Amino acid sequence: MLSLQFPQQIITLQVPLLYLNNIIALAIGPQYQLLCVSITLPILVLLVAQSLYRDWDGPWGNHYALNCAVCGLPFAYFDWVLLARPDGEAWCKMKYGNEKEEEKENEEGKRNGDGKLGENDVVKKKSRDMQGGSGKTFVSRLWWAMRLATTNRYVGWSNQVKNVVMEVPSDYPRIYFIVRKSLRAVFFYFIRDAMYAYTAASPHGSWMDIKHLKPALGLAGQSFWYRFWYAWVQIVLTYVTLEMANAAYGVVSVATGLANPRDCPSAFGDLRGLWSMRQAWSVVWHQQCRRMCSITGIYLTRDVLRLRRGSFASKYVQLFVGFGVSAIVHGGASMLVHRSFNDDGAFQWLMGQAVVIMVEDHVIDFGKSLGLKDSAFWRVVGFVWTVFAVGAGLEGHVSILTGHGIWVHDRGRDYFGIGPAIVV
C-alpha cells in the first residue's frame, strides 16, 4: 500500500517547511500562479498529512498546539497564493517618519477613475512599485514574503488587521521598549509557571515524569460550575503563555533591529473590551487569527455570493464562516492528533459561539430601540454576561481536552511550590 510518510527528520521540520512552502509560493508571484500552485499545493497537502505519521511521546497539549499551527498555515496559503491578496492589495511595509506621505502614495495607487475611493476599488499601483513592497526580483519578493511570514496581524503593514492597540509611537526609545517588554515577559513567565503547577496539581493534570503515578482525570461528570472554573483556568493559561511568547518575540525583534517598537504590541486586545461576546472575540481574543478567520468569509460574501457590504446576509455569513475556519483549525488539530474524525467538540464549541453572538447582536439592537444608552452599568452587565457565556461555551471542550491530558506538562520549576508533591 502506498504510504505518504516522510522520514521522521522531515516530519520534525513540518511547520518550518510549511512556512517555507508558503514563502516560496508567494515569492514566485501571481504571473506564474498555475505553475506555482501545481507544485506547491501538493507539497502543502503532503506536509500537512505528515501529522498522521508523527511519532510523539511528549505532552499531549504540545502535540495539539503544534497541529493547530499545521491546520492554520493552509489558510495563509489560500490568502497569499490562491487569492493572491498580497499582490492584489499591494501589501507594503510602512516606513515610519513618512507615514503621511506613504499613506498618500498608497491611496493614490487605490483610487479609481473619478479620483475617489470606491467600494470595489482595484489597486492600480503594484506592490513591487510601492515603498516597502515586494520589489521586482525573486530575491526581493522572497525577503518580502519572509517578513510577512513573521506576523499574523501584519502590524506596521498596509494590511494591518483591525482593533490592534498601538501601545507606543514609532520613535519610542528602543532601550525603554526592550526593558519594558523584558519585564513583561518575566512577569508572564512566573505566572505561566504557577499556572502549569496549579493545573498539574489538580486532579486533571500531572507532570510527564509522574503521569503513571498521578494520571490526569477528565472533567466529565463534574458539576457545571466546577467545569466552568477550569474552563477559565485554561483560558488564563493560554493567555499568559501567548503573552509571554509574544513579549519575548518583541524583545528579540527590536533588539536585533528587525522591528520597530511600534510593531510589537501585546498579543491580545484591551481586556476592558470584554463587555460583549462580539467584542471578546473580535477585539480581545481573536487578533492573532483575525486575518485567517476573516479572509474566507470576505471572499465568499464579496467575490462569490456578491452580497451587499454591510447587509444582514454579508455580516452573518462572515461571522459563521470565520468561526468555521477557527473550528477547522482547532478541530482539525484534534483529528490529526487522534488520526480520526474526533474533533473533541471543537465545532460544537466554536459554531455555538457564532450563534450566541448573533443572538446577542439582536438583543443589543432591541435594547437600543428601547432607548437604552451605553453606560458603566451596562458595561458591567455586559462583562458579567461575557465571562459567563465564554466559560459556559468552552467548558465542554475543555472537559474533553483534560481527559486527553492537556494539563500533563513537562515538569516546571514550580517557583511557588504549588505543583504535585510527588517526585521521581
Residue pairs with C-beta under 8 A, 6 or more apart in sequence:
4 46
4 49
4 50
4 52
4 53
5 11
5 50
5 53
6 46
6 50
6 53
8 54
8 55
10 17
10 50
11 50
11 53
11 54
11 55
14 47
14 50
14 51
14 54
14 70
15 66
15 69
15 70
15 73
17 47
18 44
18 47
18 48
18 70
18 73
19 73
19 149
21 40
21 43
21 44
21 47
21 77
22 44
22 73
22 76
22 77
22 80
22 81
22 145
22 149
23 142
23 145
23 146
23 149
24 40
24 142
24 145
25 36
25 37
25 40
25 77
25 80
25 81
26 80
26 81
26 86
26 141
26 144
26 145
26 148
27 138
27 141
27 142
27 144
27 145
28 35
28 36
28 40
28 138
28 141
29 36
29 87
29 134
29 138
29 141
30 84
30 87
30 88
33 81
33 84
36 81
37 81
37 82
40 77
40 81
41 77
41 81
44 73
44 74
44 77
48 70
48 71
48 73
48 74
51 67
51 70
51 336
51 337
52 336
52 339
54 63
56 63
58 208
58 410
59 208
59 405
59 408
59 409
59 410
60 337
60 404
60 405
60 406
60 408
61 401
61 405
61 406
61 407
61 408
61 409
63 337
64 333
64 334
64 337
64 401
64 404
64 406
65 333
67 332
67 333
67 334
67 336
67 337
68 329
68 330
68 333
70 333
70 336
71 328
71 329
71 330
71 332
71 333
71 336
72 289
72 292
72 329
75 292
75 295
75 296
75 325
75 329
76 149
76 292
78 295
78 296
79 85
79 86
79 291
79 292
79 295
80 86
80 145
80 148
83 295
83 299
85 91
85 159
85 295
86 127
86 134
86 144
86 145
86 148
86 159
87 126
87 127
87 134
88 123
89 123
89 127
89 158
89 159
90 106
90 109
90 110
90 123
90 125
90 126
90 127
90 130
90 133
90 158
91 127
91 133
91 134
91 148
91 154
91 157
91 158
91 159
92 106
92 127
92 130
92 131
92 132
92 133
92 134
92 157
92 158
93 132
93 133
93 147
93 156
93 157
93 158
94 102
94 132
94 156
94 157
94 158
95 102
95 131
95 132
96 156
96 170
96 171
96 260
96 262
97 170
97 171
99 170
102 131
102 132
105 125
105 130
105 131
106 125
106 130
106 158
107 117
108 125
109 123
109 124
109 125
109 126
109 129
109 130
110 117
110 121
110 123
110 124
110 125
111 117
111 121
111 124
112 118
112 121
112 122
119 309
120 302
126 133
127 133
127 134
127 144
128 134
128 135
128 136
128 140
128 141
132 158
133 144
134 140
134 141
134 144
134 145
135 141
135 143
135 144
148 154
148 157
150 253
151 157
151 263
152 287
152 288
152 289
152 291
152 292
153 160
153 161
153 164
153 287
153 288
153 290
153 291
154 160
154 161
154 291
155 164
155 166
155 262
155 263
155 264
155 265
156 259
156 260
156 262
156 263
159 291
161 287
161 290
161 291
161 294
162 282
162 290
163 269
163 282
163 283
163 287
163 290
164 265
164 269
164 287
165 265
165 266
165 269
165 270
166 262
166 265
167 265
167 266
168 177
168 261
168 262
169 262
170 260
170 261
170 262
172 261
172 262
173 261
174 254
174 255
174 261
177 250
177 254
177 261
177 264
178 251
178 254
178 255
181 247
181 248
181 250
181 251
181 254
181 264
182 247
182 251
184 243
184 247
185 244
185 247
185 248
185 251
188 240
188 241
188 243
188 244
188 247
189 244
190 415
191 240
191 244
192 237
192 240
192 241
192 244
193 412
193 413
193 414
193 415
193 416
194 415
194 416
194 418
195 233
195 236
195 237
195 240
196 237
196 409
196 412
196 414
196 419
197 412
197 414
197 416
197 417
197 418
197 419
198 233
198 418
198 419
199 205
199 233
199 237
199 407
199 409
200 206
200 207
200 407
200 408
200 409
200 412
200 419
200 420
201 418
201 419
201 420
202 230
202 407
203 216
203 217
204 216
204 217
204 218
204 219
204 230
204 402
204 407
205 216
205 402
205 407
205 408
205 409
206 214
206 215
206 216
206 405
206 407
206 408
206 409
206 420
207 214
207 408
207 409
207 410
207 411
207 412
207 419
207 420
207 422
208 408
208 409
208 410
208 411
209 411
209 424
210 420
210 422
210 423
210 424
211 405
211 408
213 422
213 424
214 420
214 422
216 402
216 403
216 405
216 407
216 408
217 402
217 403
218 399
218 400
218 402
218 403
218 404
219 226
219 227
219 230
219 395
219 398
219 399
219 402
219 403
220 399
220 400
220 403
222 399
224 392
224 395
227 395
227 396
227 398
227 399
228 391
228 392
228 395
230 395
230 398
230 402
231 391
231 392
231 394
231 395
231 397
231 398
232 387
232 390
232 391
234 394
234 398
234 401
234 406
235 390
235 391
235 394
239 268
242 267
242 268
242 288
243 266
243 267
243 268
245 267
246 264
246 266
246 267
247 266
249 264
250 259
250 264
253 259
253 263
253 264
254 260
254 261
254 264
267 287
267 288
268 284
268 285
268 287
269 283
269 284
269 285
269 287
270 283
270 284
271 284
273 279
273 280
273 283
273 284
274 280
274 284
274 382
274 383
274 386
274 387
275 378
275 379
275 382
275 383
275 386
276 360
276 364
276 382
276 385
276 386
277 353
277 356
277 357
277 360
277 385
277 386
277 389
277 390
278 357
278 360
278 361
279 386
280 386
280 390
281 353
281 357
282 290
286 293
286 326
289 325
289 326
289 329
292 325
292 329
293 322
293 323
293 325
293 326
294 318
294 322
296 321
296 322
296 325
297 317
297 318
297 319
297 320
297 321
297 322
297 325
298 318
300 317
300 318
300 321
301 307
301 309
301 313
301 314
301 317
301 318
302 309
302 314
305 313
305 317
307 313
307 314
307 317
308 314
316 358
319 354
319 357
319 358
320 351
320 354
322 354
323 350
323 351
323 353
323 354
324 350
324 351
324 354
326 350
327 343
327 346
327 347
327 349
327 350
327 351
330 343
330 346
330 349
330 350
331 343
331 344
331 346
331 347
331 350
332 343
334 342
334 343
334 344
334 346
335 341
335 342
335 343
337 404
338 344
344 397
344 400
344 401
344 404
345 396
345 397
345 400
346 397
348 396
348 397
349 393
349 394
349 396
349 397
352 393
353 393
356 389
356 393
360 389
372 378
398 406
411 419
412 419
